[in-house]
Amino acid sequence: NAGTEADVYISVYGERGDTGSRQLLRSQKSKKFLKGQTDIFAVEAVHLGCLYKIVIGHNGLGSGNGWFLDKVVIKDPVTDVDYTFLCHR
């Protein structure tokens, strides 16, 4: 199983600061982080400028500590730019 039931958190870093750690709560899917699934989340934050890094992880609770994440794509609603961060882990 490559999914997880743990709480997943992301921090997004840009030229104007960072979001701090944010839990990814509401997916457009009824069950989050299932194997082979693409989940979409909205994260509200001030505009960070050009993004250069993310830190994503989980708290290890529940089953699925061997979670695999292929990539994270962040769409900037201000500039309409997509930032892709490859994870492969």
Phi and psi restraints in degrees (value plus and minus 20) as a CYANA .aco file:
   2 ALA   PHI    -127.6   -87.6
   2 ALA   PSI      -9.1    30.9
   3 GLY   PHI    -118.5   -78.5
   3 GLY   PSI    -195.8  -155.8
   4 THR   PHI    -169.7  -129.7
   4 THR   PSI     129.3   169.3
   5 GLU   PHI    -122.3   -82.3
   5 GLU   PSI     -20.4    19.6
   6 ALA   PHI     -90.4   -50.4
   6 ALA   PSI     143.1   183.1
   7 ASP   PHI     -97.2   -57.2
   7 ASP   PSI     107.9   147.9
   8 VAL   PHI    -126.4   -86.4
   8 VAL   PSI     116.8   156.8
   9 TYR   PHI    -144.6  -104.6
   9 TYR   PSI     127.2   167.2
  10 ILE   PHI    -154.7  -114.7
  10 ILE   PSI     123.6   163.6
  11 SER   PHI    -142.2  -102.2
  11 SER   PSI     113.0   153.0
  12 VAL   PHI    -135.0   -95.0
  12 VAL   PSI     112.8   152.8
  13 TYR   PHI    -137.3   -97.3
  13 TYR   PSI     112.7   152.7
  14 GLY   PHI    -156.9  -116.9
  14 GLY   PSI     158.9   198.9
  15 GLU   PHI     -85.6   -45.6
  15 GLU   PSI     -35.5     4.5
  16 ARG   PHI    -129.7   -89.7
  16 ARG   PSI      -9.3    30.7
  17 GLY   PHI     113.8   153.8
  17 GLY   PSI    -179.3  -139.3
  18 ASP   PHI    -163.0  -123.0
  18 ASP   PSI     147.9   187.9
  19 THR   PHI    -103.9   -63.9
  19 THR   PSI     -36.6     3.4
  20 GLY   PHI      54.3    94.3
  20 GLY   PSI     154.4   194.4
  21 SER   PHI     -94.1   -54.1
  21 SER   PSI     106.2   146.2
  22 ARG   PHI    -144.8  -104.8
  22 ARG   PSI     110.4   150.4
  23 GLN   PHI     -97.9   -57.9
  23 GLN   PSI     115.6   155.6
  24 LEU   PHI    -105.9   -65.9
  24 LEU   PSI      80.5   120.5
  25 LEU   PHI    -117.0   -77.0
  25 LEU   PSI     -76.2   -36.2
  26 ARG   PHI    -128.5   -88.5
  26 ARG   PSI      85.3   125.3
  27 SER   PHI    -109.4   -69.4
  27 SER   PSI     141.8   181.8
  28 GLN   PHI     -97.5   -57.5
  28 GLN   PSI     -24.9    15.1
  29 LYS   PHI    -119.5   -79.5
  29 LYS   PSI     132.8   172.8
  30 SER   PHI     -90.5   -50.5
  30 SER   PSI     -52.9   -12.9
  31 LYS   PHI    -140.0  -100.0
  31 LYS   PSI     109.3   149.3
  32 LYS   PHI    -108.3   -68.3
  32 LYS   PSI     132.4   172.4
  33 PHE   PHI      39.7    79.7
  33 PHE   PSI      23.2    63.2
  34 LEU   PHI    -108.8   -68.8
  34 LEU   PSI     134.1   174.1
  35 LYS   PHI     -75.4   -35.4
  35 LYS   PSI     110.1   150.1
  36 GLY   PHI      56.6    96.6
  36 GLY   PSI     -16.3    23.7
  37 GLN   PHI    -119.0   -79.0
  37 GLN   PSI     125.6   165.6
  38 THR   PHI    -121.7   -81.7
  38 THR   PSI     102.9   142.9
  39 ASP   PHI    -126.3   -86.3
  39 ASP   PSI     124.5   164.5
  40 ILE   PHI    -143.3  -103.3
  40 ILE   PSI     109.3   149.3
  41 PHE   PHI    -148.2  -108.2
  41 PHE   PSI     131.1   171.1
  42 ALA   PHI    -125.8   -85.8
  42 ALA   PSI     108.5   148.5
  43 VAL   PHI    -142.6  -102.6
  43 VAL   PSI      96.9   136.9
  44 GLU   PHI    -104.9   -64.9
  44 GLU   PSI     114.5   154.5
  45 ALA   PHI    -181.0  -141.0
  45 ALA   PSI     141.9   181.9
  46 VAL   PHI     -85.3   -45.3
  46 VAL   PSI     140.1   180.1
  47 HIS   PHI     -88.7   -48.7
  47 HIS   PSI     104.9   144.9
  48 LEU   PHI    -116.2   -76.2
  48 LEU   PSI     -17.8    22.2
  49 GLY   PHI      54.4    94.4
  49 GLY   PSI    -174.9  -134.9
  50 CYS   PHI     -86.4   -46.4
  50 CYS   PSI     110.1   150.1
  51 LEU   PHI    -106.6   -66.6
  51 LEU   PSI     122.7   162.7
  52 TYR   PHI    -151.9  -111.9
  52 TYR   PSI     -31.1     8.9
  53 LYS   PHI    -181.1  -141.1
  53 LYS   PSI     128.7   168.7
  54 ILE   PHI    -149.5  -109.5
  54 ILE   PSI     134.6   174.6
  55 VAL   PHI    -145.5  -105.5
  55 VAL   PSI     102.3   142.3
  56 ILE   PHI    -153.0  -113.0
  56 ILE   PSI     121.1   161.1
  57 GLY   PHI    -189.5  -149.5
  57 GLY   PSI    -197.6  -157.6
  58 HIS   PHI    -154.2  -114.2
  58 HIS   PSI     148.4   188.4
  59 ASN   PHI    -107.3   -67.3
  59 ASN   PSI     -19.9    20.1
  60 GLY   PHI      58.2    98.2
  60 GLY   PSI     -16.1    23.9
  61 LEU   PHI    -101.0   -61.0
  61 LEU   PSI     133.7   173.7
  62 GLY   PHI      53.8    93.8
  62 GLY   PSI    -193.8  -153.8
  63 SER   PHI    -103.4   -63.4
  63 SER   PSI     141.8   181.8
  64 GLY   PHI      76.4   116.4
  64 GLY   PSI      13.3    53.3
  65 ASN   PHI     -88.9   -48.9
  65 ASN   PSI     -31.1     8.9
  66 GLY   PHI    -112.6   -72.6
  66 GLY   PSI      11.7    51.7
  67 TRP   PHI     -75.5   -35.5
  67 TRP   PSI     115.5   155.5
  68 PHE   PHI    -131.0   -91.0
  68 PHE   PSI     110.5   150.5
  69 LEU   PHI    -143.6  -103.6
  69 LEU   PSI      98.9   138.9
  70 ASP   PHI     -97.2   -57.2
  70 ASP   PSI     -72.9   -32.9
  71 LYS   PHI    -181.0  -141.0
  71 LYS   PSI     143.7   183.7
  72 VAL   PHI    -145.2  -105.2
  72 VAL   PSI     108.9   148.9
  73 VAL   PHI    -134.7   -94.7
  73 VAL   PSI     106.6   146.6
  74 ILE   PHI    -135.4   -95.4
  74 ILE   PSI     103.6   143.6
  75 LYS   PHI    -119.4   -79.4
  75 LYS   PSI     100.2   140.2
  76 ASP   PHI    -102.4   -62.4
  76 ASP   PSI      92.7   132.7
  77 PRO   PHI     -91.2   -51.2
  77 PRO   PSI     -37.9     2.1
  78 VAL   PHI     -98.3   -58.3
  78 VAL   PSI     -66.6   -26.6
  79 THR   PHI    -122.2   -82.2
  79 THR   PSI     -29.3    10.7
  80 ASP   PHI      42.4    82.4
  80 ASP   PSI       5.4    45.4
  81 VAL   PHI    -114.1   -74.1
  81 VAL   PSI     118.4   158.4
  82 ASP   PHI    -118.6   -78.6
  82 ASP   PSI     109.7   149.7
  83 TYR   PHI    -129.1   -89.1
  83 TYR   PSI     103.7   143.7
  84 THR   PHI    -130.1   -90.1
  84 THR   PSI     105.9   145.9
  85 PHE   PHI    -135.5   -95.5
  85 PHE   PSI      91.8   131.8
  86 LEU   PHI     -98.6   -58.6
  86 LEU   PSI     115.3   155.3
  87 CYS   PHI    -134.3   -94.3
  87 CYS   PSI     -73.3   -33.3
  88 HIS   PHI      29.8    69.8
  88 HIS   PSI      17.7    57.7
